Amino acid sequence: MQRSVLIISLVFLTAAFAAAQKYAFVDSEYIRKNIPAFNRAQEQLESLSKQWEKEVADGYAVVEQMYKSYQNDVVLLSQEMKTKREEAIIARENEVKALQNKYFGMEGELFKKREELVKPIQDDILKAIKTIAAEGSYAAIFDTASGGNILFANPKFDISDQVLEKLGYKN
């Protein structure tokens, strides 16, 4: 009997503790869109990406042209000339692939530039969220932009504007 009273008491205490927790959410996409430095960084990254994509596409166009020229001339070439042309095409294609990897690879220039431009802004956003969480004694703050399984969130618990204010932006 005493044991069941203890278990029931624990259940009620746990339920009361859980009910006392404060939760909030942010929309990180909304926050980022309202930070001019983030928008400038995104534009700069997009511009670099387009420039590098064109450079890589031009390189592949050269490879394609080299291959078409080779196909047109193949009947007239000696075996030695065929081999040299094939090696030249393969070498050029490898150069273009290396360039593509240099720009767009896992540790490529675009990744590094994104780290340089965007990561400090994201770190500031996270720091502001953590500060607000500590000041407001929030148990958890969810991000609705991350595609989580939040089916409904009451707008009165959205602290996105509070995060923007903490970062020095008004919306």
C-alpha positions as CSV (number, residue, x, y, z in Angstrom):
1,M,0.0,0.0,0.0
2,Q,2.7,2.4,1.0
3,R,4.6,1.5,-2.2
4,S,1.6,2.4,-4.4
5,V,1.2,5.7,-2.6
6,L,4.8,6.5,-3.3
7,I,4.5,5.6,-7.0
8,I,1.4,7.7,-7.4
9,S,3.1,10.6,-5.6
10,L,6.1,10.3,-8.0
11,V,3.8,10.3,-11.0
12,F,2.1,13.5,-9.8
13,L,5.4,15.1,-9.0
14,T,6.7,14.2,-12.5
15,A,3.6,15.5,-14.1
16,A,3.7,18.8,-12.1
17,F,7.4,19.2,-13.0
18,A,6.8,18.6,-16.7
19,A,3.9,21.1,-16.7
20,A,6.1,23.7,-15.1
21,Q,8.6,23.6,-18.0
22,K,8.6,26.5,-20.4
23,Y,8.9,25.9,-24.1
24,A,9.3,28.2,-27.1
25,F,10.1,28.1,-30.7
26,V,11.9,30.1,-33.3
27,D,11.8,30.3,-37.1
28,S,15.5,30.4,-38.0
29,E,14.7,31.0,-41.6
30,Y,12.7,34.1,-40.7
31,I,15.5,35.3,-38.4
32,R,18.2,34.9,-41.1
33,K,16.0,36.7,-43.7
34,N,15.8,39.7,-41.4
35,I,19.5,40.0,-41.0
36,P,21.0,42.1,-43.8
37,A,24.5,40.7,-43.3
38,F,23.2,37.2,-43.9
39,N,21.4,38.3,-47.1
40,R,24.6,39.9,-48.3
41,A,26.6,36.8,-47.5
42,Q,24.1,34.6,-49.4
43,E,24.2,36.9,-52.4
44,Q,28.0,36.9,-52.4
45,L,28.0,33.0,-52.2
46,E,25.5,32.8,-55.0
47,S,27.6,35.1,-57.2
48,L,30.8,33.1,-56.5
49,S,29.0,29.9,-57.2
50,K,27.6,31.1,-60.5
51,Q,31.1,32.3,-61.5
52,W,32.7,29.0,-60.6
53,E,29.9,27.0,-62.2
54,K,30.5,28.9,-65.5
55,E,34.3,28.3,-65.2
56,V,33.7,24.5,-64.8
57,A,31.1,24.4,-67.5
58,D,33.4,26.2,-69.9
59,G,36.1,23.6,-69.0
60,Y,33.8,20.7,-69.8
61,A,32.8,22.5,-73.1
62,V,36.5,22.5,-74.1
63,V,36.7,18.8,-73.3
64,E,33.6,18.1,-75.3
65,Q,35.0,20.1,-78.2
66,M,38.4,18.3,-78.0
67,Y,36.5,15.0,-78.1
68,K,34.4,16.0,-81.1
69,S,37.5,17.1,-82.9
70,Y,39.2,13.8,-82.1
71,Q,36.2,11.9,-83.4
72,N,36.3,13.8,-86.7
73,D,40.0,13.3,-87.1
74,V,40.3,9.7,-85.8
75,V,40.4,8.0,-89.2
76,L,43.3,10.3,-90.3
77,L,45.4,9.8,-87.2
78,S,48.2,7.4,-86.6
79,Q,48.1,5.2,-83.5
80,E,50.6,7.4,-81.8
81,M,48.6,10.6,-82.6
82,K,45.4,8.9,-81.4
83,T,47.0,8.0,-78.1
84,K,48.4,11.6,-77.6
85,R,45.0,13.1,-78.4
86,E,43.2,10.7,-76.1
87,E,45.7,11.4,-73.3
88,A,45.2,15.2,-73.8
89,I,41.4,14.8,-73.6
90,I,41.7,12.7,-70.5
91,A,44.2,15.1,-68.9
92,R,42.0,18.1,-69.6
93,E,38.9,16.3,-68.3
94,N,40.8,15.5,-65.1
95,E,41.9,19.1,-64.7
96,V,38.3,20.2,-65.0
97,K,37.2,17.6,-62.5
98,A,39.9,18.8,-60.1
99,L,38.8,22.4,-60.6
100,Q,35.2,21.3,-59.9
101,N,36.3,19.5,-56.7
102,K,38.4,22.5,-55.7
103,Y,35.4,24.8,-55.9
104,F,32.5,22.6,-54.9
105,G,34.0,19.6,-53.0
106,M,33.5,18.7,-49.4
107,E,36.3,21.0,-48.3
108,G,36.1,23.2,-51.4
109,E,36.3,27.0,-51.8
110,L,32.5,27.4,-51.6
111,F,32.3,25.5,-48.4
112,K,35.2,27.6,-46.9
113,K,33.6,30.8,-48.1
114,R,30.3,29.8,-46.5
115,E,32.0,29.0,-43.3
116,E,33.7,32.4,-43.4
117,L,30.6,34.4,-44.2
118,V,27.6,32.6,-42.8
119,K,28.9,30.6,-39.8
120,P,29.6,33.7,-37.6
121,I,26.1,34.9,-38.2
122,Q,24.6,31.5,-37.4
123,D,26.8,31.4,-34.2
124,D,25.5,34.8,-33.2
125,I,21.9,33.6,-33.7
126,L,22.6,30.5,-31.6
127,K,24.2,32.6,-28.9
128,A,21.2,34.9,-28.8
129,I,18.8,31.9,-28.6
130,K,20.9,30.4,-25.7
131,T,20.9,33.7,-23.9
132,I,17.1,34.1,-24.2
133,A,16.7,30.5,-23.1
134,A,18.7,31.1,-20.0
135,E,17.1,34.4,-19.2
136,G,13.6,33.0,-19.7
137,S,14.3,29.7,-18.1
138,Y,13.1,27.8,-21.1
139,A,13.4,24.0,-21.0
140,A,13.6,23.8,-24.8
141,I,13.4,26.0,-27.8
142,F,12.4,24.4,-31.1
143,D,13.1,25.5,-34.6
144,T,10.1,25.4,-36.9
145,A,12.3,26.0,-40.0
146,S,14.4,22.9,-39.6
147,G,11.6,20.6,-40.9
148,G,11.0,18.9,-37.6
149,N,7.7,17.3,-36.7
150,I,6.1,20.3,-35.1
151,L,2.5,20.0,-36.3
152,F,1.3,23.2,-34.6
153,A,2.9,26.0,-32.7
154,N,1.0,28.8,-31.0
155,P,2.4,32.1,-32.3
156,K,2.5,33.5,-28.8
157,F,5.4,31.2,-28.0
158,D,7.4,32.3,-31.1
159,I,10.4,34.2,-29.8
160,S,12.0,34.9,-33.3
161,D,11.5,38.6,-33.0
162,Q,13.0,38.5,-29.5
163,V,16.1,36.8,-31.0
164,L,16.3,39.5,-33.7
165,E,16.1,42.2,-31.0
166,K,18.8,40.5,-29.0
167,L,21.0,40.6,-32.2
168,G,20.2,44.4,-32.6
169,Y,17.6,44.2,-35.4
170,K,14.1,45.5,-35.4
171,N,11.3,44.0,-37.5
